[in-house]
Amino acid sequence: MNLSVQLAPENARGLLLANPVMTASGTFGYGIEYQELFDIQRLGAIVCKGTTPEPWEGNPQPRIAETASGVLNSIGLQNIGVDTLIAEKAPIWAGWRVPVVVNIAGETIDDYARVAERLDKVAGISGLEVNISCPNISAGGAEFGVNPDTAATVTTAVRKATSLPVLVKLTPNTGDIVAVAVAVADAGADAISLINTLKGMAIDIRTQRPVLGNIYGGLSGPAIKPVALQMVYQVAGAVDVPVIGCGGITNADDALEFIMAGASAVQVGTANLTSPRAALDVLEGIERFMQDEAIGDIAELIGVARE
Ligand SMILES: Cc1cc2nc3c(=O)[nH]c(=O)nc-3n(C[C@H](O)[C@H](O)[C@H](O)COP(=O)(O)O)c2cc1C
């Protein structure tokens, strides 16, 4: 069976995954933490936590709240910063078979370009995922992703700063996600990942205060899957670059829905918080499905629901 997918067909360096199952940024640390728990080298790719030019402390606690069928988070891109990532994480990744994609973020367009430039020739990094979709920071992040023009400007800046494959991650908190997708594809994105979290909040009726320290957060998990699926279906019909589906994927059936909607790969996020080996279970479930249905190549399934 062939499960391999190429996520950057137009890029000289390419981004070839042995299979289409990735982990979603912010839910799988730097991958390193999970090595003890299962064979992470079997995954298609690992996307690490959002990385900024300087270390960030993130938002006040509490930063996670469970909801019916999902979680709200307002981490606020707490991270170690690009220099520590290069010094401490990349040398470990360089010895891995599984490709690592670094999710990058910033408050200004220049921040994105600086991080991209720093990571360009670093061994152990196979691609960048540009996070223009984080709802939990006061400047930058999703501000850039809600509008096609600013989304394209960030994409162009990152494209110029690196020869690495560039994935751009979209926010659902916008009026027209298809217009944003088309704009970033035209601006040179090698692939598009979607979706990041949906804006939300919760109130503790005992304290009569918002639950999250940041008041607002981003909703993820099974609750958002139908929304994500529809957006993936729409975007895959509108752009020529590979699309990566994300949002509420908990098992192989969920992942197969995204693939049939047109996603070349999928990301498993919140499901990692309840079962650290969720992504591997998704992969093994896809393999079983292909065996049962006598499908020899994952390409036969990508976008099949659209035909
Ligand atoms: C705790 C937490 C932290 C996250 N951090 C990031 C991040 O740093 N960068 C990013 O692009 N997305 C981040 N996300 C969004 C996920 O990568 C994913 O897009 C979203 O949660 C939807 O997928 P899911 O329902 O499978 O979790 C985070 C999500 C959670 C739950």
The ligand as an SDF file (V2000), in Angstrom:
LIG
                    3D

 31 33  0  0  0  0  0  0  0  0999 V2000
   -3.7410   23.6570   23.5960 C   0  0  0  0  0  0  0  0  0  0  0  0
   -3.7040   24.0660   22.1540 C   0  0  0  0  0  0  0  0  0  0  0  0
   -2.6240   24.8060   21.6690 C   0  0  0  0  0  0  0  0  0  0  0  0
   -2.5710   25.1810   20.3250 C   0  0  0  0  0  0  0  0  0  0  0  0
   -1.4900   25.8960   19.8600 N   0  0  0  0  0  0  0  0  0  0  0  0
   -1.3990   26.2050   18.5290 C   0  0  0  0  0  0  0  0  0  0  0  0
   -0.2460   26.8790   18.0090 C   0  0  0  0  0  0  0  0  0  0  0  0
    0.7180   27.1850   18.7060 O   0  0  0  0  0  0  0  0  0  0  0  0
   -0.2250   27.1730   16.6720 N   0  0  0  0  0  0  0  0  0  0  0  0
   -1.2730   26.8400   15.8210 C   0  0  0  0  0  0  0  0  0  0  0  0
   -1.2210   27.1220   14.6270 O   0  0  0  0  0  0  0  0  0  0  0  0
   -2.3500   26.1790   16.3090 N   0  0  0  0  0  0  0  0  0  0  0  0
   -2.4370   25.8590   17.6170 C   0  0  0  0  0  0  0  0  0  0  0  0
   -3.5390   25.1740   18.0920 N   0  0  0  0  0  0  0  0  0  0  0  0
   -4.6180   24.7990   17.1460 C   0  0  0  0  0  0  0  0  0  0  0  0
   -4.4800   23.3410   16.6730 C   0  0  0  0  0  0  0  0  0  0  0  0
   -3.2530   23.1230   16.0270 O   0  0  0  0  0  0  0  0  0  0  0  0
   -5.6430   22.9750   15.7390 C   0  0  0  0  0  0  0  0  0  0  0  0
   -5.6110   23.7920   14.5990 O   0  0  0  0  0  0  0  0  0  0  0  0
   -7.0070   23.1210   16.4030 C   0  0  0  0  0  0  0  0  0  0  0  0
   -6.9510   22.7390   17.7690 O   0  0  0  0  0  0  0  0  0  0  0  0
   -8.0940   22.3160   15.7030 C   0  0  0  0  0  0  0  0  0  0  0  0
   -7.7810   20.9370   15.6560 O   0  0  0  0  0  0  0  0  0  0  0  0
   -8.2900   19.8710   16.7650 P   0  0  0  0  0  0  0  0  0  0  0  0
   -9.7650   20.0530   16.9020 O   0  0  0  0  0  0  0  0  0  0  0  0
   -7.8890   18.5340   16.2330 O   0  0  0  0  0  0  0  0  0  0  0  0
   -7.5620   20.2120   18.0220 O   0  0  0  0  0  0  0  0  0  0  0  0
   -3.6160   24.8030   19.4410 C   0  0  0  0  0  0  0  0  0  0  0  0
   -4.6940   24.0430   19.9330 C   0  0  0  0  0  0  0  0  0  0  0  0
   -4.7540   23.6730   21.2670 C   0  0  0  0  0  0  0  0  0  0  0  0
   -5.9210   22.8450   21.7490 C   0  0  0  0  0  0  0  0  0  0  0  0
  1  2  1  0
  2  3  1  0
  2 30  2  0
  3  4  2  0
  4  5  1  0
  4 28  1  0
  5  6  2  0
  6  7  1  0
  6 13  1  0
  7  8  2  0
  7  9  1  0
  9 10  1  0
 10 11  2  0
 10 12  1  0
 12 13  2  0
 13 14  1  0
 14 15  1  0
 14 28  1  0
 15 16  1  0
 16 17  1  0
 16 18  1  0
 18 19  1  0
 18 20  1  0
 20 21  1  0
 20 22  1  0
 22 23  1  0
 23 24  1  0
 24 25  2  0
 24 26  1  0
 24 27  1  0
 28 29  2  0
 29 30  1  0
 30 31  1  0
M  END
$$$$
